[in-house]
Amino acid sequence: MLKRAHRFDGKLIAADRLHVSLFSLTGLSDRQICAAREAATCFRTEPFEVSFDRTASFRGGPGNRPFVLVGEKGLRRLQAFRQMLAAALTRSGLRRLANTNFTPHVTLLYDVRSVDDYPVEPIAWTVAEFVLVHSMKGHHHLERWCLRA
């Protein structure tokens, strides 16, 4: 519906690839990846709700602008979750990784066109797990952690 409304030609991201990226582990050594896995394994928090209430286009390369879900109020718990996970990564010696900027979003497609912010009915779900994904040439789930108190 939104794709048609905005006259996008880009291909929709497959449902099984929709995600929110918390950190990029690109360029880390095997030892650092192990430290990140250990930090995630020791991390404890309960499941929480997220809610996205707008769409927008992000800047991208020419002809490759991400069209994304974004929000504010409904993402505060997600931002707090990421801060707590960043603290766990810092304690594991991965401060550089933890100090990156974070704009919570879900990429829906890439297109030549871009659009301004557009309100949508909130799209919400319960975050009950997080996953370490290797995303070179596809998405491969390397490890999964369930949230629990």
Backbone as CSV, one residue per row, in Angstrom:
resi,resn,N_x,N_y,N_z,CA_x,CA_y,CA_z,C_x,C_y,C_z
1,MET,0.823,-1.187,0.000,0.000,0.000,0.000,0.872,1.258,0.000
2,LEU,1.829,1.365,0.927,2.711,2.530,0.962,3.622,2.577,-0.260
3,LYS,4.046,1.415,-0.712,4.885,1.369,-1.908,4.152,1.991,-3.085
4,ARG,2.902,1.620,-3.247,2.093,2.148,-4.341,1.802,3.635,-4.128
5,ALA,1.473,4.014,-2.888,1.143,5.415,-2.585,2.314,6.357,-2.887
6,HIS,3.527,5.880,-2.646,4.712,6.706,-2.896,5.310,6.475,-4.285
7,ARG,4.678,5.599,-5.070,5.138,5.289,-6.427,6.590,4.778,-6.445
8,PHE,6.900,3.912,-5.487,8.224,3.296,-5.446,8.285,2.130,-6.429
9,ASP,9.441,1.939,-7.031,9.678,0.798,-7.906,10.538,-0.266,-7.232
10,GLY,11.205,0.101,-6.132,12.120,-0.822,-5.463,11.418,-2.065,-4.936
11,LYS,12.183,-3.135,-4.828,11.667,-4.410,-4.345,11.572,-4.382,-2.816
12,LEU,10.426,-4.827,-2.290,10.244,-4.897,-0.845,11.232,-5.888,-0.234
13,ILE,11.745,-5.556,0.947,12.601,-6.473,1.698,11.734,-7.658,2.126
14,ALA,12.239,-8.863,1.962,11.494,-10.072,2.347,11.192,-10.037,3.849
15,ALA,10.011,-10.504,4.218,9.569,-10.461,5.622,10.570,-11.112,6.564
16,ASP,11.220,-12.193,6.160,12.165,-12.875,7.050,13.496,-12.143,7.181
17,ARG,13.662,-11.041,6.458,14.887,-10.226,6.564,14.635,-8.892,7.251
18,LEU,13.385,-8.585,7.607,13.086,-7.338,8.316,13.698,-7.404,9.706
19,HIS,14.377,-6.330,10.096,15.067,-6.319,11.387,15.420,-4.889,11.783
20,VAL,15.842,-4.733,13.019,16.425,-3.494,13.516,17.871,-3.811,13.858
21,SER,18.818,-3.162,13.202,20.235,-3.379,13.502,20.615,-2.579,14.739
22,LEU,21.205,-3.249,15.711,21.633,-2.586,16.941,23.085,-2.138,16.863
23,PHE,23.945,-3.006,16.326,25.377,-2.740,16.186,25.873,-3.417,14.925
24,SER,26.926,-2.874,14.348,27.602,-3.535,13.235,28.890,-4.134,13.770
25,LEU,29.095,-5.410,13.525,30.310,-6.088,13.960,31.335,-6.193,12.834
26,THR,31.080,-5.479,11.737,31.979,-5.492,10.584,33.384,-5.072,11.003
27,GLY,34.367,-5.833,10.564,35.760,-5.477,10.819,36.302,-5.960,12.151
28,LEU,35.500,-6.635,12.958,35.998,-7.135,14.243,36.748,-8.442,14.046
29,SER,37.736,-8.665,14.885,38.495,-9.915,14.849,37.646,-11.046,15.425
30,ASP,38.064,-12.272,15.205,37.361,-13.424,15.779,37.310,-13.315,17.301
31,ARG,38.400,-12.847,17.902,38.440,-12.672,19.362,37.398,-11.661,19.819
32,GLN,37.259,-10.570,19.087,36.272,-9.550,19.438,34.847,-10.062,19.231
33,ILE,34.621,-10.840,18.183,33.296,-11.437,17.965,32.959,-12.359,19.137
34,CYS,33.934,-13.135,19.592,33.717,-14.015,20.763,33.373,-13.192,21.995
35,ALA,34.045,-12.052,22.172,33.765,-11.178,23.323,32.348,-10.620,23.220
36,ALA,31.916,-10.258,22.015,30.551,-9.749,21.823,29.534,-10.846,22.115
37,ARG,29.809,-12.060,21.673,28.909,-13.194,21.950,28.808,-13.448,23.449
38,GLU,29.936,-13.390,24.135,29.935,-13.612,25.577,29.138,-12.526,26.295
39,ALA,29.321,-11.272,25.876,28.568,-10.169,26.479,27.071,-10.369,26.271
40,ALA,26.679,-10.795,25.085,25.255,-11.026,24.790,24.707,-12.194,25.598
41,THR,25.514,-13.236,25.771,25.081,-14.411,26.522,24.818,-14.065,27.983
42,CYS,25.602,-13.174,28.549,25.461,-12.790,29.956,24.411,-11.703,30.167
43,PHE,23.912,-11.122,29.095,22.983,-9.997,29.156,21.585,-10.483,29.505
44,ARG,20.925,-9.823,30.463,19.573,-10.206,30.881,18.655,-8.980,30.876
45,THR,17.522,-9.124,30.250,16.446,-8.140,30.333,15.161,-8.828,29.884
46,GLU,14.050,-8.273,30.292,12.771,-8.889,29.940,12.289,-8.411,28.573
47,PRO,11.400,-9.171,27.933,10.840,-8.735,26.652,10.177,-7.357,26.787
48,PHE,10.097,-6.639,25.674,9.520,-5.295,25.686,8.839,-5.011,24.361
49,GLU,7.993,-3.988,24.358,7.248,-3.586,23.165,8.011,-2.514,22.385
50,VAL,7.892,-2.570,21.064,8.352,-1.481,20.190,7.183,-1.076,19.311
51,SER,7.206,0.177,18.877,6.143,0.686,18.024,6.718,1.747,17.093
52,PHE,6.529,1.539,15.803,6.962,2.488,14.779,5.721,3.183,14.236
53,ASP,5.771,4.527,14.084,4.569,5.255,13.689,4.754,6.216,12.517
54,ARG,5.883,6.102,11.825,6.126,6.951,10.662,6.978,6.186,9.649
55,THR,6.897,6.624,8.408,7.831,6.164,7.396,8.617,7.378,6.921
56,ALA,9.774,7.119,6.363,10.627,8.192,5.842,11.647,7.578,4.907
57,SER,12.339,8.429,4.180,13.476,7.993,3.371,14.741,8.488,4.041
58,PHE,15.741,7.614,4.107,17.070,7.987,4.581,17.923,8.313,3.363
59,ARG,18.996,9.032,3.611,19.954,9.265,2.535,20.637,7.958,2.232
60,GLY,20.967,7.779,1.015,21.704,6.601,0.577,22.486,6.990,-0.649
61,GLY,23.056,6.029,-1.288,23.754,6.320,-2.531,22.763,6.728,-3.601
62,PRO,23.231,7.338,-4.664,22.327,7.723,-5.756,21.529,6.514,-6.246
63,GLY,20.225,6.662,-6.289,19.359,5.585,-6.736,19.171,4.471,-5.730
64,ASN,19.602,4.697,-4.492,19.570,3.639,-3.486,19.181,4.219,-2.125
65,ARG,18.013,4.850,-2.068,17.568,5.503,-0.833,16.696,4.549,-0.014
66,PRO,17.105,4.262,1.221,16.303,3.377,2.064,14.985,4.033,2.469
67,PHE,13.895,3.318,2.308,12.570,3.716,2.783,12.342,2.898,4.056
68,VAL,12.101,3.593,5.178,12.161,2.940,6.488,10.966,3.271,7.370
69,LEU,10.726,2.388,8.349,9.831,2.676,9.466,10.662,3.350,10.543
70,VAL,10.137,4.411,11.144,10.798,5.103,12.248,9.745,5.465,13.293
71,GLY,10.173,6.061,14.366,9.262,6.488,15.416,10.032,7.173,16.522
72,GLU,9.334,7.463,17.610,9.988,8.092,18.756,9.536,7.445,20.052
73,LYS,8.349,7.824,20.524,7.874,7.349,21.822,7.878,5.830,21.928
74,GLY,7.454,5.144,20.891,7.355,3.696,20.917,8.683,2.972,20.855
75,LEU,9.782,3.733,20.775,11.104,3.109,20.647,12.008,3.388,21.844
76,ARG,11.474,3.994,22.867,12.306,4.331,24.039,12.865,3.089,24.721
77,ARG,12.052,2.040,24.852,12.550,0.795,25.474,13.630,0.149,24.608
78,LEU,13.473,0.235,23.289,14.496,-0.292,22.388,15.805,0.480,22.561
79,GLN,15.712,1.785,22.669,16.916,2.597,22.868,17.569,2.276,24.208
80,ALA,16.766,2.075,25.253,17.303,1.700,26.561,17.956,0.318,26.492
81,PHE,17.320,-0.614,25.784,17.876,-1.954,25.591,19.248,-1.866,24.934
82,ARG,19.346,-1.078,23.886,20.617,-0.938,23.186,21.677,-0.324,24.088
83,GLN,21.301,0.659,24.901,22.266,1.266,25.833,22.773,0.238,26.843
84,MET,21.875,-0.611,27.346,22.297,-1.643,28.298,23.211,-2.672,27.620
85,LEU,22.878,-3.045,26.399,23.725,-3.978,25.661,25.073,-3.323,25.344
86,ALA,25.074,-2.040,25.031,26.321,-1.311,24.777,27.203,-1.315,26.027
87,ALA,26.599,-1.161,27.197,27.369,-1.202,28.447,27.994,-2.581,28.634
88,ALA,27.252,-3.637,28.309,27.795,-5.002,28.407,28.949,-5.186,27.420
89,LEU,28.816,-4.652,26.219,29.890,-4.745,25.228,31.119,-3.962,25.684
90,THR,30.904,-2.802,26.281,32.013,-1.988,26.791,32.770,-2.749,27.872
91,ARG,32.029,-3.402,28.780,32.681,-4.191,29.836,33.493,-5.345,29.248
92,SER,33.150,-5.769,28.047,33.877,-6.846,27.363,35.013,-6.319,26.500
93,GLY,35.295,-5.024,26.602,36.404,-4.438,25.862,36.046,-3.932,24.478
94,LEU,34.755,-3.785,24.195,34.321,-3.355,22.861,33.720,-1.947,22.892
95,ARG,34.409,-1.036,23.548,33.915,0.336,23.686,33.679,0.992,22.332
96,ARG,34.579,0.799,21.367,34.434,1.416,20.031,33.113,1.013,19.397
97,LEU,32.760,-0.242,19.534,31.508,-0.753,18.987,30.308,-0.106,19.674
98,ALA,30.400,0.052,20.984,29.288,0.555,21.783,29.060,2.053,21.603
99,ASN,30.033,2.782,21.116,29.922,4.244,21.013,29.415,4.732,19.666
100,THR,28.744,3.888,18.913,28.233,4.311,17.614,26.835,4.910,17.744
101,ASN,26.479,5.751,16.783,25.142,6.353,16.769,24.085,5.300,16.480
102,PHE,22.847,5.598,16.891,21.759,4.643,16.703,20.488,5.389,16.350
103,THR,19.949,5.095,15.173,18.644,5.596,14.765,17.781,4.366,14.502
104,PRO,16.918,4.000,15.473,16.125,2.790,15.293,15.229,2.896,14.064
105,HIS,15.303,1.875,13.217,14.494,1.857,11.996,14.422,0.439,11.450
106,VAL,13.447,0.220,10.600,13.308,-1.027,9.847,13.275,-0.636,8.376
107,THR,14.235,-1.102,7.610,14.268,-0.800,6.176,13.244,-1.665,5.454
108,LEU,12.368,-1.022,4.689,11.309,-1.718,3.962,11.672,-1.978,2.501
109,LEU,12.415,-1.038,1.903,12.861,-1.186,0.515,13.889,-0.108,0.220
110,TYR,14.540,-0.247,-0.926,15.463,0.772,-1.440,14.893,1.263,-2.758
111,ASP,14.992,2.586,-2.992,14.408,3.132,-4.207,15.205,4.337,-4.687
112,VAL,14.973,4.705,-5.933,15.567,5.907,-6.516,14.953,7.148,-5.869
113,ARG,13.655,7.078,-5.609,12.919,8.218,-5.052,13.101,8.285,-3.549
114,SER,12.863,9.457,-3.000,12.812,9.621,-1.552,11.553,10.401,-1.207
115,VAL,11.078,10.215,0.012,9.867,10.890,0.479,10.121,11.478,1.856
116,ASP,9.297,12.451,2.224,9.359,13.038,3.559,8.701,12.114,4.567
117,ASP,8.853,12.454,5.851,8.171,11.700,6.911,6.684,11.606,6.600
118,TYR,6.106,10.434,6.903,4.707,10.184,6.625,4.135,9.367,7.785
119,PRO,3.113,9.890,8.486,2.554,9.140,9.620,1.818,7.884,9.151
120,VAL,1.937,6.815,9.931,1.227,5.567,9.661,0.616,5.076,10.970
121,GLU,-0.375,4.200,10.858,-0.899,3.555,12.054,0.271,2.823,12.716
122,PRO,0.392,2.911,14.043,1.534,2.256,14.700,1.649,0.773,14.339
123,ILE,2.866,0.382,14.056,3.209,-1.013,13.788,4.035,-1.459,14.990
124,ALA,3.489,-2.398,15.767,4.107,-2.757,17.039,4.260,-4.262,17.174
125,TRP,5.217,-4.653,17.985,5.400,-6.058,18.348,6.205,-6.143,19.634
126,THR,6.247,-7.329,20.201,7.035,-7.590,21.403,8.394,-8.142,20.986
127,VAL,9.441,-7.497,21.463,10.796,-7.983,21.230,11.061,-9.046,22.287
128,ALA,11.260,-10.270,21.840,11.464,-11.382,22.759,12.833,-12.039,22.573
129,GLU,13.600,-11.582,21.590,14.922,-12.143,21.340,15.750,-11.157,20.528
130,PHE,17.051,-11.395,20.519,17.928,-10.686,19.598,18.891,-11.698,19.006
131,VAL,19.412,-11.349,17.822,20.121,-12.330,17.009,21.421,-11.722,16.497
132,LEU,22.471,-12.534,16.469,23.718,-12.155,15.809,23.603,-12.643,14.372
133,VAL,23.673,-11.701,13.427,23.441,-12.017,12.018,24.702,-11.722,11.212
134,HIS,25.096,-12.667,10.394,26.140,-12.435,9.406,25.400,-12.078,8.125
135,SER,25.614,-10.859,7.626,24.779,-10.390,6.520,25.543,-10.149,5.224
136,MET,26.636,-10.828,5.032,27.322,-10.756,3.749,26.723,-11.824,2.842
137,LYS,26.227,-11.428,1.679,25.619,-12.364,0.722,24.482,-13.151,1.365
138,GLY,23.542,-12.440,1.942,22.403,-13.069,2.609,22.460,-12.850,4.110
139,HIS,21.458,-13.321,4.795,21.396,-13.205,6.253,21.501,-14.588,6.863
140,HIS,22.537,-14.815,7.639,22.725,-16.090,8.322,22.728,-15.840,9.828
141,HIS,21.796,-16.453,10.538,21.713,-16.287,11.987,22.796,-17.145,12.637
142,LEU,23.733,-16.486,13.328,24.832,-17.191,13.964,24.497,-17.605,15.389
143,GLU,23.752,-16.757,16.066,23.349,-17.066,17.445,22.114,-16.255,17.803
144,ARG,21.298,-16.807,18.702,20.026,-16.187,19.091,19.940,-16.214,20.615
145,TRP,19.499,-15.092,21.197,19.337,-15.001,22.647,17.917,-14.590,22.981
146,CYS,17.245,-15.345,23.821,15.892,-15.011,24.274,15.976,-14.016,25.415
147,LEU,15.065,-13.048,25.409,14.992,-12.095,26.509,14.189,-12.710,27.640
148,ARG,14.684,-12.515,28.847,14.011,-12.994,30.044,14.500,-12.185,31.215
149,ALA,13.699,-12.083,32.223,14.062,-11.282,33.405,15.169,-11.952,34.196
